[in-house]
Amino acid sequence: MPPIAILTRPAGRNGALAQGLTAAGWQALELPALELRPLPIAVADLPLPQDYDLVIFVSGYAAKAYLQQLRELTGQTEWPAAVPAATVGAASARALREVPGFGVDT
């Protein structure tokens, strides 16, 4: 019986890892433990990037969800040039760069 890996990342985010494990002779069980979705927020409660010296995103999903809310709630489609944006990892940085209209450079 092959070793078993239980993958608990949100649905749709285990594919590459599951394929790699399967190719290495493992059985990969995808059992998502989290569901990612943006929380509803009033426009008055949405933090604006121009009010901060630095904005740090902890995940690619967080960056995309925040930027979408910023665009939808405020109409702001450009990232303030004077406000650096940072991420905690390369995948998050790639996700941030993929957001159209936000010229964020990492």
Buried (B, 14 or more C-beta within 10 A) or exposed (E): EEEEBEBEBEEEBBEEBBEEBEEEEBEBEBEBEEEBEEEEEEEEEBEEBEEEEEBEBEBBBBBBBBBEBBBEBEEBEEBBEEBBBEBEEEEBBEBBBEBEEBEBEE
